[in-house]
Each structure stands twice: as structure tokens, then as C-alpha cells.
Amino acid sequence: MKRIDYPAKAEWATLLQRPVLEMEQLFDTVRAVIADVRSNGDKAVIAMEEKFDKVSLSSLAVTEDEIVEAESLVDDDLKEAIALAKHNIETFHKSQVTGVDKIETTPGVNCWRKSVAIQKVGLYIPGGMAPLFSTVLMLAIPARIAGCNEIVLCTPPSKDGKVNPAILYAAKVAGVHRIFKAGGIQAIAAMAYGTESVPKVYKIFGPGNQYVMAAKQLVGMRDVAIDMPAGPSEVEVIADETTNPVFAAADLLSQAEHGVDSQVVLVTTSASMLEKIAKEVERQLEALPRKEIAARSLANSKLVLVHDRNEAIELSNVYAPEHLIIETKDYLEVADKVVNAGSVFLGSYSPESAGDYASGTNHTLPTNCYATAYSGVSLDSFIRKITFQELTPAGITAIGPAIEVMASNEQLDGHKNAVTVRLKELNKK
């Protein structure tokens, strides 16, 4: 990890750059696959599965027998862990349900807003080296609570044509309706446009490699909504002289092991603590099974020494991390000044892993500085808000003349007339 002591503000933008992902250079490849799937449906997806995932499939749909088999292959300890996580995720996301409140803005003018679920949603779940069954829970549970009519899941199969049992089990307990064996670009295209087997959805959720991200960006330009722009995972830890260096190092490494393009950042007011954490990172790294991945990630990562708490907070808000761990003596006071972050973890006993799995908050979060403008996935991600208004004769009489004046000044006489004819009718009575 690169150490930077007391960087000037003019250097912050360069200092806090993420590993560069040039999506544009992937677009030609991605466009070709999308066009093939759009034209040839299942046939194209099956061909791409053979090409990219090295698996020969006769059909894409996961059968009920496969789901039953998967349940028998998941051990009881994991089932209990999934049950606990499911309970907490449900509890947190159910608390986000809102009612309908009617507001009378003027006597006789009633306005309200109603939440309506997105009818069809698609979830992409990576397989590969780290099959993310936890992401199934994070996406499918709020989709079910929101009331989505069709929850479709795509995930790449292994070379034997099977889907990871934990992914299938999590999909069952979370309420997924249909599951398909498809990964990468072809899965995103199938959900965006529909095939003979895979239904077209209205919004696509889920993480993936750079090809998946590029595919989501392309289909999201005009054909289907996506959850958010995304890049590699990242974490920032704010530390002071009271931080437990073992905990802080473990937190940094927990994110570094995600991928070689992940980034971790330590910001601290204590030079001695910086050195302790740096040494602890090196010590713990040696014991990690994913040591090589984490080590390459650490090459993109920074140890930053700042003058005081206020500078640490300001730098953090500029960085806008996906995950922010505040492990300082006064962590609640620091947290109160956070304005840009995906999800925040407070104190010595709130590791980022808790949010990834079982505390209840959602782990699908904005990366690459998008936390300045985007929220993580929540119940709201799966619903639309429709506004309603009802005007009584007294209501249109009260605001009608103002509408006429405004429409006239915008030279939209049709708009003015829609009010004028009503006011004339009321004046006859």
C-alpha cells in the first residue's frame, strides 16, 4: 500500500483516483453479443455459454428437481446462517414500506403519491470463484416485499451444467420466481430483450465483471433500467490513536480480496497507528487463501495521514466510498458529518462483512464516487412513485386563474383553454 503523509487539497483528486476501467474499449465486443442474443434468443445464449463458460446446455431454465437437489446439498449450518440473514434483511427492508398520505395543497386541491412495484425485475448473480448467494438475498427479498410480480434470476452454471447449490437455495428462500443458467453479457441481454425462455424485464440488478457492467450500461441507455452504475468494490477506514489495528487491517483485507481491481483506503490522524495497521495488513495477508488477489488490490490502495479529524472527514466526503468504516473514539460525531458514502459502519465491532451478509442493510452499493449522487439498493429501488391529484370545483376555481396566466405566458394556449372551459362551465351555475 502506498503511504501519503499530509497531502495538500490540490493533490486529493489525483490521490483518490480509483483503478481505471475503460468500459468504452469493451463496448464493441459487448454490442456484438447483445445483438446476437437480441436476434437469435436462446440459441445465441446457449452458444455463448459454450464459448465463455465452457458448458454445453440443452436448455436455460433451472428445473424444480435441480432446486430440490440443491437444497439437499446445502449443509444445515449454512441454511441457519441464511435464515438469520433473511430475517434481518426482511426486517430492515419492511421498515421502508410507506403509506399513502393525501395532502390538500389548497382547499379543494388534493394530491397524493402511491408506491407501485416494478412488475418484472431481473437479478444477475455472478458465479465464478465467489458465488454470491448473499446477493440473491439482498436483491430478491426487497423485490418480494415491494410486490414485484416476476422476479427473474440469471447466473452462470459450472462446466457440469449445474448452478451453485447455495445460490439456488437462497433463491428459493428469498422468493425468486424463475432461474436461468446464463452468465455474462448474454444474461444481461436476455433479460433486457427477452428470449424464448428468459422473459424481458423492466429493470436489471446485480454486480458482475467489467463485461457485465459494460452490458448493463449499454442496455440501460435506452432499453431497460438498471440499478446503478458500478465499478470495483472499495472500502475506506477512518482511524485514530484508539483504533484496534488488528480490526482495521482485517477490514481492509476483507475488501481487498474481492478482486484485483478493488481499492482500500486508510485515513488516519495518527502516524503510529498508520504504521501498526500497515504491519498488521502484511501479517494477515500471508494467511489469506486469496492472498494473490488481495496483494494486487493493495497495489491500488492508499495509507493516508492527515492533520486532524476535520480533514479526515473532508477527504472522506471527497472520496465518497462504497463502504466507510469509522473506527475512532468519537465515531458518532464523525458519522454525523458524513455526506457521501454508500454504507457506514460505526465503532470497533461493526465490520463491513456485517453489512455484506447479515446485519440487514443492503450490500448493493454505489462505487467509483457514485455515492455523491446515488443510493444503495433499497425497497425504493423496486418501486415507482405515481402521483395523483383530484380537484373539486372549489379547487379549480382557486388555482385556475393562476394556471391560465402561467400557460398564457408560456404561449401554451391549449393548456390555458383546458382550465378556461371548466371555469366557464362553473360560472354558468
C-alpha positions as CSV (number, residue, x, y, z in Angstrom):
1,M,0.0,0.0,0.0
2,K,1.3,3.5,-0.9
3,R,1.7,5.8,2.1
4,I,0.9,9.5,1.7
5,D,1.6,12.0,4.5
6,Y,-0.4,15.2,4.8
7,P,-1.4,15.6,1.2
8,A,-2.4,19.1,0.1
9,K,-6.0,19.5,-1.0
10,A,-4.8,20.2,-4.6
11,E,-3.5,16.6,-4.6
12,W,-6.6,14.9,-3.3
13,A,-8.3,14.3,-6.7
14,T,-5.2,12.5,-8.0
15,L,-4.6,10.7,-4.7
16,L,-8.2,9.3,-4.6
17,Q,-8.4,8.1,-8.1
18,R,-9.8,4.6,-8.5
19,P,-8.2,1.9,-10.7
20,V,-9.2,2.9,-14.2
21,L,-11.8,0.8,-16.0
22,E,-12.1,1.8,-19.7
23,M,-15.5,0.4,-20.4
24,E,-15.6,2.0,-23.9
25,Q,-13.0,-0.4,-25.2
26,L,-15.2,-3.3,-24.3
27,F,-18.3,-1.9,-26.0
28,D,-17.7,-3.3,-29.5
29,T,-17.4,-6.9,-28.1
30,V,-20.4,-6.3,-25.8
31,R,-22.6,-4.8,-28.6
32,A,-21.9,-7.9,-30.8
33,V,-23.1,-10.3,-28.1
34,I,-26.1,-8.2,-27.3
35,A,-27.1,-8.0,-31.0
36,D,-26.7,-11.8,-31.3
37,V,-28.9,-12.5,-28.3
38,R,-31.5,-10.0,-29.4
39,S,-31.7,-11.6,-32.9
40,N,-31.3,-15.3,-32.0
41,G,-32.6,-15.7,-28.5
42,D,-32.0,-18.9,-26.6
43,K,-29.8,-20.3,-29.4
44,A,-27.4,-17.4,-29.0
45,V,-27.3,-17.6,-25.2
46,I,-26.6,-21.3,-25.3
47,A,-23.8,-20.8,-27.9
48,M,-22.3,-18.0,-25.7
49,E,-22.4,-20.3,-22.6
50,E,-20.4,-22.9,-24.5
51,K,-17.9,-20.2,-25.7
52,F,-17.5,-18.3,-22.5
53,D,-18.4,-20.7,-19.6
54,K,-17.3,-23.9,-21.4
55,V,-20.6,-25.6,-20.7
56,S,-23.0,-27.4,-23.1
57,L,-26.6,-26.7,-22.3
58,S,-29.8,-28.2,-23.8
59,S,-32.0,-25.6,-22.1
60,L,-31.5,-22.5,-19.9
61,A,-34.2,-22.9,-17.3
62,V,-33.3,-24.4,-13.9
63,T,-35.8,-27.1,-13.1
64,E,-37.7,-27.8,-9.9
65,D,-35.8,-31.0,-9.5
66,E,-32.5,-29.1,-9.6
67,I,-33.7,-26.8,-6.9
68,V,-34.8,-29.7,-4.7
69,E,-31.4,-31.3,-5.2
70,A,-29.6,-28.1,-4.4
71,E,-31.4,-27.8,-1.1
72,S,-30.2,-31.3,-0.1
73,L,-26.6,-30.3,-0.8
74,V,-26.5,-27.2,1.4
75,D,-25.4,-28.0,4.9
76,D,-27.5,-27.1,7.9
77,D,-25.1,-24.5,9.3
78,L,-25.3,-22.5,6.1
79,K,-29.1,-22.9,6.0
80,E,-29.3,-21.5,9.5
81,A,-27.0,-18.6,8.6
82,I,-29.1,-17.8,5.5
83,A,-32.2,-17.9,7.7
84,L,-30.8,-15.4,10.1
85,A,-29.6,-13.1,7.3
86,K,-33.0,-13.4,5.6
87,H,-34.8,-12.4,8.8
88,N,-32.6,-9.3,9.3
89,I,-32.8,-8.2,5.6
90,E,-36.6,-8.6,5.7
91,T,-36.9,-6.7,8.9
92,F,-34.8,-3.8,7.7
93,H,-36.5,-3.5,4.3
94,K,-40.0,-4.0,5.6
95,S,-39.4,-0.9,7.7
96,Q,-39.1,1.1,4.4
97,V,-42.7,0.5,3.4
98,T,-44.6,3.8,3.3
99,G,-48.3,4.6,3.3
100,V,-50.3,7.0,1.2
101,D,-50.8,10.5,2.7
102,K,-53.2,12.8,1.0
103,I,-52.2,16.5,1.1
104,E,-54.6,19.4,0.5
105,T,-52.3,22.0,-1.1
106,T,-55.2,24.5,-1.5
107,P,-58.9,24.0,-0.4
108,G,-60.3,21.6,-2.9
109,V,-57.0,20.5,-4.4
110,N,-55.9,17.1,-3.1
111,C,-52.6,15.5,-4.0
112,W,-51.1,12.1,-3.1
113,R,-48.4,9.7,-4.1
114,K,-48.7,5.9,-4.3
115,S,-45.9,3.3,-4.4
116,V,-46.3,0.7,-7.1
117,A,-43.9,-2.2,-7.6
118,I,-41.9,-2.7,-10.8
119,Q,-43.7,-5.6,-12.4
120,K,-40.7,-7.5,-13.8
121,V,-37.2,-7.4,-12.4
122,G,-34.1,-9.3,-13.4
123,L,-31.3,-10.2,-11.0
124,Y,-27.8,-11.1,-12.1
125,I,-25.8,-13.2,-9.7
126,P,-22.1,-13.9,-10.5
127,G,-20.9,-17.5,-10.1
128,G,-17.2,-18.0,-10.7
129,M,-14.7,-18.1,-7.9
130,A,-17.0,-16.5,-5.3
131,P,-20.7,-17.5,-6.0
132,L,-22.6,-14.6,-4.4
133,F,-25.6,-16.3,-2.8
134,S,-25.7,-13.4,-0.3
135,T,-26.6,-11.0,-3.2
136,V,-29.6,-13.2,-4.0
137,L,-31.0,-12.4,-0.6
138,M,-30.1,-8.7,-0.9
139,L,-31.9,-8.3,-4.2
140,A,-34.8,-10.8,-4.1
141,I,-36.0,-10.1,-0.6
142,P,-36.8,-6.4,-1.2
143,A,-38.2,-7.2,-4.6
144,R,-40.6,-9.6,-3.0
145,I,-41.5,-7.2,-0.2
146,A,-42.1,-4.5,-2.9
147,G,-44.5,-6.8,-4.6
148,C,-42.7,-7.4,-8.0
149,N,-44.9,-9.9,-10.0
150,E,-42.0,-11.6,-11.7
151,I,-38.5,-11.9,-10.2
152,V,-36.1,-13.5,-12.7
153,L,-32.6,-14.6,-11.8
154,C,-29.7,-15.4,-14.2
155,T,-26.5,-16.9,-13.0
156,P,-23.7,-18.8,-14.9
157,P,-23.5,-22.6,-14.5
158,S,-20.4,-24.6,-13.8
159,K,-18.9,-26.8,-16.5
160,D,-21.1,-29.7,-15.5
161,G,-24.2,-27.6,-16.2
162,K,-25.2,-27.1,-12.6
163,V,-25.8,-23.9,-10.7
164,N,-24.1,-23.5,-7.3
165,P,-26.4,-25.1,-4.7
166,A,-26.2,-22.2,-2.3
167,I,-27.4,-19.8,-5.0
168,L,-30.4,-22.0,-5.8
169,Y,-31.3,-22.4,-2.1
170,A,-31.0,-18.7,-1.4
171,A,-33.2,-18.0,-4.5
172,K,-35.8,-20.4,-3.2
173,V,-36.0,-18.9,0.4
174,A,-35.9,-15.3,-0.9
175,G,-38.8,-15.8,-3.3
176,V,-37.3,-15.8,-6.8
177,H,-39.8,-17.0,-9.4
178,R,-37.7,-18.2,-12.3
179,I,-34.0,-19.1,-12.6
180,F,-31.9,-19.4,-15.7
181,K,-28.4,-20.7,-16.5
182,A,-26.8,-17.8,-18.2
183,G,-23.8,-15.6,-17.3
184,G,-22.0,-12.5,-18.6
185,I,-23.1,-10.3,-21.4
186,Q,-25.6,-12.9,-22.7
187,A,-27.5,-13.0,-19.4
188,I,-27.9,-9.2,-19.3
189,A,-29.0,-9.2,-23.0
190,A,-31.5,-12.0,-22.4
191,M,-33.2,-10.1,-19.5
192,A,-33.1,-6.8,-21.4
193,Y,-34.8,-8.1,-24.6
194,G,-36.2,-11.5,-23.7
195,T,-35.7,-14.8,-25.4
196,E,-37.9,-17.9,-25.9
197,S,-37.1,-18.9,-22.3
198,V,-36.0,-15.8,-20.5
199,P,-38.7,-13.1,-20.0
200,K,-37.9,-9.4,-20.8
201,V,-37.7,-7.4,-17.6
202,Y,-38.1,-3.7,-16.8
203,K,-35.1,-3.3,-14.5
204,I,-31.9,-5.2,-14.1
205,F,-30.0,-5.5,-10.8
206,G,-26.7,-7.1,-9.7
207,P,-22.9,-7.0,-9.8
208,G,-20.6,-8.5,-12.3
209,N,-17.2,-8.2,-14.1
210,Q,-16.3,-5.4,-16.4
211,Y,-18.2,-7.1,-19.3
212,V,-21.4,-7.4,-17.3
213,M,-21.0,-3.7,-16.2
214,A,-20.5,-2.6,-19.8
215,A,-23.5,-4.6,-20.9
216,K,-25.7,-3.1,-18.2
217,Q,-24.5,0.4,-19.2
218,L,-25.4,-0.2,-22.9
219,V,-28.8,-1.7,-22.4
220,G,-29.5,0.9,-19.7
221,M,-29.1,3.7,-22.2
222,R,-32.5,3.2,-23.8
223,D,-34.0,-0.3,-23.4
224,V,-34.2,-1.2,-19.7
225,A,-33.5,0.4,-16.3
226,I,-30.5,-0.7,-14.2
227,D,-29.9,-0.4,-10.5
228,M,-26.9,1.9,-10.7
229,P,-23.5,2.5,-12.4
230,A,-20.9,0.3,-10.7
231,G,-17.2,-0.4,-10.6
232,P,-14.9,-2.5,-8.5
233,S,-15.5,-2.8,-4.7
234,E,-13.9,-0.4,-2.3
235,V,-13.7,0.4,1.4
236,E,-12.3,3.3,3.4
237,V,-11.4,3.1,7.1
238,I,-11.1,6.2,9.2
239,A,-8.8,5.5,12.2
240,D,-7.3,7.4,15.1
241,E,-4.9,6.6,18.0
242,T,-7.6,4.4,19.7
243,T,-8.3,2.1,16.7
244,N,-7.6,-1.6,17.1
245,P,-5.0,-2.2,14.3
246,V,-5.9,-5.9,14.0
247,F,-9.5,-5.0,13.3
248,A,-8.7,-2.2,10.9
249,A,-6.3,-4.4,8.9
250,A,-8.8,-7.2,8.7
251,D,-11.4,-4.7,7.4
252,L,-9.0,-3.5,4.7
253,L,-8.2,-7.1,3.6
254,S,-11.8,-8.2,3.6
255,Q,-12.4,-5.8,0.8
256,A,-9.1,-6.3,-1.0
257,E,-9.8,-9.9,-1.5
258,H,-12.9,-9.1,-3.7
259,G,-10.8,-8.6,-6.8
260,V,-7.5,-7.3,-8.2
261,D,-9.2,-4.0,-9.2
262,S,-10.7,-3.4,-5.7
263,Q,-9.3,-0.5,-3.7
264,V,-8.9,0.0,0.0
265,V,-8.0,3.3,1.7
266,L,-6.9,4.1,5.3
267,V,-7.3,7.7,6.5
268,T,-5.9,8.4,9.9
269,T,-4.8,11.2,12.2
270,S,-2.1,9.0,13.9
271,A,1.2,8.2,12.3
272,S,2.0,5.5,14.8
273,M,-1.4,3.9,14.1
274,L,-0.8,4.0,10.4
275,E,2.4,2.1,10.9
276,K,0.7,-0.5,13.1
277,I,-2.1,-1.1,10.7
278,A,0.3,-1.3,7.7
279,K,2.3,-4.0,9.5
280,E,-0.8,-5.9,10.5
281,V,-2.1,-5.9,6.9
282,E,1.2,-7.5,5.8
283,R,0.9,-10.1,8.6
284,Q,-2.7,-11.0,7.9
285,L,-2.2,-11.1,4.2
286,E,0.1,-14.1,4.5
287,A,-2.7,-16.2,5.9
288,L,-5.4,-15.3,3.3
289,P,-6.3,-18.0,0.8
290,R,-7.0,-15.3,-1.7
291,K,-3.6,-13.7,-1.0
292,E,-2.6,-13.1,-4.6
293,I,-5.8,-11.3,-5.4
294,A,-5.6,-9.2,-2.2
295,A,-2.0,-8.3,-2.8
296,R,-2.7,-7.0,-6.3
297,S,-5.6,-5.0,-4.9
298,L,-3.3,-3.5,-2.2
299,A,-1.1,-2.1,-5.0
300,N,-4.1,0.2,-5.9
301,S,-4.6,1.2,-2.3
302,K,-3.5,4.0,0.0
303,L,-2.5,4.8,3.6
304,V,-3.2,8.5,4.1
305,L,-2.0,10.5,7.1
306,V,-4.0,13.7,7.8
307,H,-3.6,16.6,10.3
308,D,-6.9,16.2,12.2
309,R,-10.4,14.8,12.3
310,N,-12.0,17.5,10.2
311,E,-9.5,16.9,7.4
312,A,-10.2,13.2,7.6
313,I,-13.9,13.8,7.2
314,E,-13.5,16.3,4.4
315,L,-11.2,13.9,2.5
316,S,-13.6,11.0,3.0
317,N,-16.5,13.0,1.6
318,V,-14.5,13.8,-1.5
319,Y,-13.7,10.1,-1.9
320,A,-17.3,9.0,-1.4
321,P,-16.5,5.4,-0.6
322,E,-18.8,2.5,-1.2
323,H,-18.1,1.3,2.3
324,L,-17.0,3.6,5.1
325,I,-15.8,2.2,8.4
326,I,-15.3,4.8,11.2
327,E,-13.3,3.1,13.9
328,T,-12.5,6.2,16.1
329,K,-13.1,7.2,19.7
330,D,-15.8,9.7,18.7
331,Y,-17.3,7.7,15.8
332,L,-20.8,9.1,16.2
333,E,-19.6,12.7,15.9
334,V,-17.7,11.8,12.8
335,A,-20.6,9.9,11.4
336,D,-22.8,12.9,11.8
337,K,-20.6,14.8,9.3
338,V,-20.6,12.1,6.6
339,V,-22.5,13.3,3.5
340,N,-21.0,11.0,0.8
341,A,-20.9,7.2,1.4
342,G,-22.7,4.1,0.3
343,S,-23.0,2.4,3.7
344,V,-21.3,3.4,7.0
345,F,-20.0,1.1,9.8
346,L,-19.5,2.5,13.2
347,G,-17.2,1.6,16.0
348,S,-14.9,-1.3,16.6
349,Y,-17.4,-4.1,16.3
350,S,-19.2,-3.2,13.0
351,P,-17.1,-4.8,10.3
352,E,-18.1,-4.3,6.7
353,S,-18.7,-8.0,6.5
354,A,-21.8,-7.5,8.7
355,G,-23.4,-5.4,6.0
356,D,-22.3,-7.8,3.3
357,Y,-24.2,-10.7,4.9
358,A,-26.5,-10.4,7.9
359,S,-27.0,-7.0,9.7
360,G,-30.0,-6.3,7.4
361,T,-28.8,-3.3,5.3
362,N,-28.3,-3.9,1.6
363,H,-24.8,-4.6,0.2
364,T,-25.6,-3.5,-3.3
365,L,-24.0,0.0,-3.2
366,P,-22.7,2.8,-5.4
367,T,-18.9,2.6,-6.1
368,N,-16.5,4.8,-8.1
369,C,-17.6,8.0,-6.4
370,Y,-21.2,7.5,-7.4
371,A,-22.2,7.7,-3.7
372,T,-22.2,11.5,-4.3
373,A,-25.4,11.1,-6.3
374,Y,-26.7,7.5,-5.9
375,S,-28.1,5.5,-3.0
376,G,-27.6,1.8,-2.4
377,V,-30.3,-0.7,-3.3
378,S,-33.4,-0.4,-1.0
379,L,-37.1,-1.1,-1.2
380,D,-37.4,2.1,-3.3
381,S,-35.2,0.6,-6.0
382,F,-38.0,-1.9,-6.8
383,I,-40.9,0.6,-6.8
384,R,-42.1,3.6,-8.7
385,K,-43.9,6.5,-7.2
386,I,-47.1,7.6,-9.0
387,T,-48.6,10.9,-8.2
388,F,-52.4,11.6,-8.1
389,Q,-54.4,14.8,-7.9
390,E,-58.1,15.5,-7.5
391,L,-59.6,19.0,-7.9
392,T,-63.1,19.8,-6.8
393,P,-65.0,22.8,-8.3
394,A,-63.7,24.9,-5.4
395,G,-60.2,23.7,-6.1
396,I,-60.1,24.5,-9.9
397,T,-61.7,27.9,-9.1
398,A,-59.0,28.7,-6.6
399,I,-56.0,27.9,-8.7
400,G,-57.4,28.0,-12.2
401,P,-56.7,31.7,-12.9
402,A,-53.1,31.3,-11.9
403,I,-52.8,28.3,-14.3
404,E,-54.3,30.4,-17.1
405,V,-51.8,33.2,-16.5
406,M,-48.8,30.9,-16.4
407,A,-49.9,29.0,-19.5
408,S,-50.6,32.2,-21.4
409,N,-47.1,33.5,-20.6
410,E,-45.6,30.2,-21.9
411,Q,-47.7,30.6,-25.0
412,L,-49.4,27.3,-24.5
413,D,-53.0,28.3,-25.2
414,G,-54.2,24.7,-25.2
415,H,-53.1,24.3,-21.6
416,K,-54.9,27.6,-20.7
417,N,-58.1,26.5,-22.5
418,A,-58.3,23.2,-20.6
419,V,-58.8,25.4,-17.5
420,T,-60.8,28.1,-19.1
421,V,-63.6,25.8,-20.3
422,R,-64.0,24.4,-16.8
423,L,-64.2,27.8,-15.2
424,K,-66.8,28.9,-17.8
425,E,-68.9,25.9,-17.0
426,L,-68.7,26.6,-13.3
427,N,-69.7,30.3,-13.9
428,K,-72.9,29.2,-15.5
429,K,-74.1,27.5,-12.3
